[in-house]
Amino acid sequence: MATRKKHPPTRPARRAAPRPAPARVEIVTRSPFTEESALPVRVTPELIAGPLVDSLSLPAIGFGRSQLTKEEGAALAAPMADDELGILPTGEVYPPTVFIRRRLNAIFGPGGWGLRPCANPTVQGRTVVQPWLLLVREQAVAIAYGECDYQPDNKRMTWATALEACKSNGLMRCCKDLGIGSECWDKRFQHQFRTTRAVLVNVESRQGPDRWWRRLDDPPFPEEGRATRSAGSPEETSRMPRERSTGGDPDRRIVSDAQVRRAMAIANAGHVNAANLHAYLAEHYPYTHDTGKGRCTIAKLYRSDYDAVCAFLERGGS
């Protein structure tokens, strides 16, 4: 009688474990300001190291665990140099984040501070909004919303670029609470900066003729070269006096905008402060007094006296 061969029992095939879905940044179209945002939320280690939350209450968060030394506080609140400040075309003075990051690295060291998103980014129209938490030595010190407008017409801008700009804007607003560049939110300082370090130029934007601010030492906008005569281009302004000349004498014409910008650039290069310049004008050219500003200004100077003032500035105000 033939015997059957016994085959070993077959084992069921092992199923491969499902791979976890990769983490992704979700951009939703709902507003971050919800009814849940009114609930109290404490800054806990779970909030700092845990998942993102959408119910963050800014007024209810307290920052009491981080202890900064007096030296660190003084270094944070030290005024920024004029060369470290920028100006928007609309005239607002702001501290660029590159100088903010350098100051934080100089005080706390690279890796001693960081930004942590508190919620997923949201989109309101074309504006990306996201709250950010500033940490120093793993302790929360400030929180603020960052925002950035996405420009679909800009070929160099992507959603990733908009999110990165939103992060930088959140860092600037967080550091405002630490005193970094706080003078930029002082209206008197902004007026002084625009008067001594910036110039208002005529441009031809997509919306038509406009006037934008920029630093005196910044290169001209590309839109400045496209400004039309109807927009009052700098070239046209330099050829025409601001006021009608007295008695037809061309030397009695008021200096042009281009001449004012050149004189201010010479003053900045020679480190002539505004007070010294105003005192010199009041002593030698009292007719340049501007009643609206309450002081003398180069903008009221006659062209016949322009070279003498420039020579004074080139000597460093001596």
C-alpha positions as CSV (number, residue, x, y, z in Angstrom):
1,M,0.0,0.0,0.0
2,A,1.5,3.3,-1.1
3,T,2.0,5.9,1.6
4,R,1.2,9.6,1.1
5,K,3.9,12.1,1.5
6,K,3.2,14.5,4.3
7,H,3.7,18.1,3.3
8,P,4.5,20.7,5.9
9,P,1.6,23.0,6.7
10,T,1.6,26.2,4.7
11,R,2.0,29.5,6.6
12,P,-0.2,32.4,5.7
13,A,1.6,35.1,3.9
14,R,2.6,38.1,6.0
15,R,1.0,41.3,5.0
16,A,3.2,44.4,4.9
17,A,2.5,47.0,7.5
18,P,0.8,50.0,6.0
19,R,3.2,53.0,5.8
20,P,2.2,56.0,7.7
21,A,1.0,58.9,5.6
22,P,3.6,61.6,5.2
23,A,3.0,64.7,7.3
24,R,1.9,67.7,5.3
25,V,1.1,71.3,5.8
26,E,-2.6,71.8,5.3
27,I,-3.7,75.1,3.9
28,V,-7.4,75.6,4.7
29,T,-9.7,78.4,3.6
30,R,-11.5,79.0,6.9
31,S,-10.7,81.8,9.3
32,P,-8.4,81.2,12.2
33,F,-10.5,83.3,14.4
34,T,-13.2,80.9,15.7
35,E,-15.4,80.7,18.7
36,E,-13.0,78.1,20.2
37,S,-10.2,80.7,20.2
38,A,-11.8,82.4,23.2
39,L,-11.1,79.3,25.4
40,P,-8.1,79.7,27.8
41,V,-5.0,77.8,26.6
42,R,-1.9,77.5,28.7
43,V,1.6,77.2,27.3
44,T,2.5,73.7,28.3
45,P,5.3,71.4,27.1
46,E,2.7,69.5,25.2
47,L,1.7,72.7,23.3
48,I,5.4,73.5,22.5
49,A,6.4,70.0,21.4
50,G,3.0,68.5,20.6
51,P,0.7,68.7,17.5
52,L,-0.6,71.9,16.1
53,V,-3.7,73.4,17.6
54,D,-6.3,75.7,16.1
55,S,-7.8,76.9,19.4
56,L,-5.0,79.2,20.5
57,S,-6.0,82.1,22.7
58,L,-3.5,84.9,22.6
59,P,-4.7,87.0,25.5
60,A,-4.9,84.0,27.9
61,I,-1.4,82.8,27.4
62,G,1.1,83.8,30.1
63,F,4.8,83.9,29.7
64,G,6.4,83.6,33.2
65,R,8.8,80.8,33.0
66,S,11.5,82.4,30.9
67,Q,14.0,84.5,32.8
68,L,16.2,86.8,30.7
69,T,19.1,88.6,32.4
70,K,19.3,92.4,32.5
71,E,22.2,92.3,30.1
72,E,20.2,90.2,27.6
73,G,17.2,92.5,28.0
74,A,19.4,95.6,27.4
75,A,21.0,94.0,24.3
76,L,17.6,93.1,22.9
77,A,16.1,96.6,23.4
78,A,19.2,98.5,22.1
79,P,18.3,100.8,19.2
80,M,19.1,99.5,15.8
81,A,21.5,101.3,13.6
82,D,20.0,103.3,10.7
83,D,21.8,101.0,8.3
84,E,19.8,98.1,9.8
85,L,16.4,99.6,9.1
86,G,14.3,99.5,5.9
87,I,11.3,101.4,4.6
88,L,8.3,100.2,2.7
89,P,7.1,102.0,-0.4
90,T,4.1,103.2,1.7
91,G,6.5,104.9,4.2
92,E,6.5,102.5,7.2
93,V,9.9,102.0,8.7
94,Y,10.6,98.4,9.8
95,P,13.5,96.2,11.0
96,P,14.4,93.5,8.4
97,T,14.4,90.0,9.8
98,V,18.0,89.4,8.7
99,F,19.2,91.8,11.3
100,I,16.7,90.5,13.9
101,R,18.1,87.0,13.4
102,R,21.7,88.2,13.7
103,R,20.8,89.9,17.0
104,L,19.1,86.9,18.4
105,N,22.1,84.7,17.4
106,A,24.5,87.1,19.0
107,I,22.6,87.2,22.3
108,F,21.4,83.6,22.6
109,G,23.6,81.8,20.1
110,P,22.5,79.7,17.1
111,G,20.0,77.2,18.3
112,G,19.3,79.0,21.5
113,W,16.1,80.4,20.1
114,G,13.5,79.3,17.6
115,L,10.0,79.7,16.1
116,R,7.2,77.2,16.6
117,P,4.0,77.3,14.6
118,C,0.9,77.3,16.9
119,A,-1.6,76.4,14.2
120,N,-1.9,75.4,10.6
121,P,-1.7,78.2,8.1
122,T,-4.9,79.6,6.8
123,V,-5.7,81.6,3.7
124,Q,-8.0,84.7,3.8
125,G,-8.4,85.8,0.2
126,R,-4.8,85.9,-0.9
127,T,-3.3,86.5,2.5
128,V,-1.6,83.7,4.3
129,V,-2.0,83.9,8.1
130,Q,-0.3,81.7,10.8
131,P,0.4,82.2,14.5
132,W,4.0,81.7,15.7
133,L,5.5,81.2,19.1
134,L,9.0,82.5,19.8
135,L,11.0,80.2,22.1
136,V,14.2,81.1,24.0
137,R,16.0,78.2,25.7
138,E,12.8,76.1,25.1
139,Q,10.7,78.6,26.9
140,A,8.0,80.7,25.3
141,V,8.7,84.5,25.3
142,A,6.3,86.0,22.7
143,I,3.6,85.0,20.3
144,A,2.2,86.8,17.3
145,Y,0.4,86.3,14.0
146,G,2.4,86.4,10.8
147,E,0.9,87.2,7.4
148,C,1.9,87.6,3.8
149,D,0.0,88.4,0.6
150,Y,0.4,85.7,-2.1
151,Q,1.0,87.4,-5.5
152,P,-0.1,85.0,-8.3
153,D,1.2,87.5,-10.9
154,N,4.7,87.2,-9.4
155,K,6.4,84.3,-11.2
156,R,9.1,84.0,-8.5
157,M,6.5,83.6,-5.7
158,T,5.1,80.2,-4.7
159,W,3.0,79.2,-1.7
160,A,6.2,78.0,0.0
161,T,7.7,81.5,-0.5
162,A,4.5,83.0,1.0
163,L,4.7,80.7,4.0
164,E,8.3,81.6,4.6
165,A,7.5,85.3,4.4
166,C,4.7,84.7,6.8
167,K,7.1,83.1,9.2
168,S,9.5,86.1,8.9
169,N,6.6,88.5,9.5
170,G,5.7,86.5,12.7
171,L,9.3,86.7,13.9
172,M,9.4,90.5,13.4
173,R,6.1,90.9,15.4
174,C,7.3,88.6,18.2
175,C,10.6,90.4,18.6
176,K,8.7,93.7,18.8
177,D,7.5,92.5,22.3
178,L,11.2,91.9,23.2
179,G,12.1,95.5,22.2
180,I,14.0,94.7,19.0
181,G,13.4,97.6,16.6
182,S,10.6,99.0,18.8
183,E,11.5,102.5,17.7
184,C,10.1,101.7,14.3
185,W,6.6,101.9,15.8
186,D,7.3,105.4,17.1
187,K,5.7,108.0,14.8
188,R,8.2,110.6,15.7
189,F,11.1,108.3,14.8
190,Q,9.5,107.3,11.6
191,H,9.1,111.0,10.6
192,Q,12.7,111.7,11.4
193,F,13.9,108.6,9.5
194,R,11.9,109.6,6.4
195,T,13.2,113.1,6.6
196,T,16.9,112.2,6.9
197,R,17.3,108.7,5.4
198,A,14.6,108.3,2.8
199,V,13.2,109.9,-0.4
200,L,9.8,110.0,-2.0
201,V,10.0,109.2,-5.7
202,N,7.5,109.2,-8.6
203,V,6.9,105.8,-10.1
204,E,4.6,104.3,-12.8
205,S,3.1,101.3,-11.1
206,R,0.5,98.8,-12.6
207,Q,-2.2,100.9,-11.0
208,G,-0.9,104.1,-12.6
209,P,1.3,107.0,-11.4
210,D,2.2,106.7,-7.8
211,R,4.8,107.9,-5.2
212,W,6.9,105.4,-3.3
213,W,9.4,105.7,-0.5
214,R,12.8,104.2,-0.5
215,R,16.1,104.7,1.3
216,L,18.5,107.3,-0.1
217,D,21.3,104.7,-0.5
218,D,19.0,102.1,-2.1
219,P,19.1,101.8,-5.9
220,P,16.1,103.3,-7.8
221,F,13.0,101.3,-8.4
222,P,12.6,99.8,-11.9
223,E,9.3,101.6,-11.9
224,E,11.1,105.0,-11.6
225,G,12.4,104.6,-15.1
226,R,8.9,104.1,-16.5
227,A,7.4,107.1,-14.8
228,T,5.7,109.4,-17.4
229,R,5.7,113.2,-17.6
230,S,2.2,113.2,-16.3
231,A,3.4,111.3,-13.2
232,G,6.0,114.0,-12.5
233,S,9.2,111.9,-13.1
234,P,12.4,112.8,-11.3
235,E,13.9,113.9,-14.6
236,E,11.1,116.3,-15.3
237,T,11.1,117.5,-11.7
238,S,14.9,118.3,-11.8
239,R,14.3,120.5,-14.8
240,M,11.5,122.5,-13.3
241,P,11.5,124.6,-10.1
242,R,9.1,123.8,-7.3
243,E,8.1,127.4,-7.1
244,R,7.9,130.2,-9.6
245,S,11.2,132.0,-9.7
246,T,11.4,135.5,-8.3
247,G,12.1,138.2,-10.9
248,G,12.9,135.6,-13.6
249,D,16.4,135.0,-12.2
250,P,17.1,131.2,-12.7
251,D,19.6,131.2,-9.8
252,R,16.7,132.1,-7.5
253,R,14.8,129.0,-8.3
254,I,14.3,126.4,-5.6
255,V,16.5,123.3,-5.8
256,S,15.0,120.2,-7.5
257,D,14.2,116.9,-5.8
258,A,17.2,115.3,-7.5
259,Q,19.5,118.0,-5.9
260,V,17.9,117.4,-2.5
261,R,18.6,113.7,-2.8
262,R,22.2,114.3,-3.8
263,A,22.8,116.7,-0.9
264,M,21.3,114.3,1.6
265,A,23.5,111.5,0.2
266,I,26.6,113.7,0.7
267,A,25.4,114.5,4.3
268,N,25.1,110.8,5.1
269,A,28.5,110.0,3.6
270,G,30.0,112.8,5.7
271,H,28.2,111.8,8.9
272,V,26.5,115.3,9.1
273,N,23.6,115.0,11.5
274,A,20.3,116.7,10.9
275,A,20.7,119.1,13.8
276,N,24.1,120.4,12.5
277,L,22.7,120.9,9.0
278,H,19.6,122.7,10.3
279,A,21.7,125.0,12.4
280,Y,24.0,125.8,9.5
281,L,21.0,126.6,7.2
282,A,19.4,128.8,9.9
283,E,22.7,130.8,10.3
284,H,23.6,131.3,6.7
285,Y,20.4,130.8,4.8
286,P,17.5,131.8,7.1
287,Y,15.1,132.0,4.1
288,T,15.1,128.2,4.0
289,H,12.9,128.1,7.2
290,D,9.9,125.9,6.7
291,T,7.0,127.1,8.9
292,G,5.2,123.7,8.5
293,K,8.2,121.8,9.8
294,G,9.4,124.5,12.2
295,R,13.0,124.4,11.0
296,C,15.2,125.1,8.0
297,T,15.4,122.6,5.2
298,I,17.4,122.1,2.0
299,A,14.1,121.8,0.1
300,K,13.8,125.6,0.4
301,L,17.3,126.4,-0.8
302,Y,18.0,128.5,-3.8
303,R,20.0,126.9,-6.6
304,S,22.6,129.7,-6.4
305,D,23.5,128.6,-2.8
306,Y,23.4,124.9,-3.5
307,D,27.1,124.4,-4.3
308,A,28.1,126.2,-1.1
309,V,25.9,123.9,1.0
310,C,27.2,120.8,-0.7
311,A,30.8,121.9,0.0
312,F,29.9,122.4,3.7
313,L,28.5,118.8,3.7
314,E,31.5,117.4,2.0
315,R,33.7,118.9,4.7
316,G,31.7,116.9,7.3
317,G,29.8,119.9,8.6
318,S,32.8,122.0,9.4
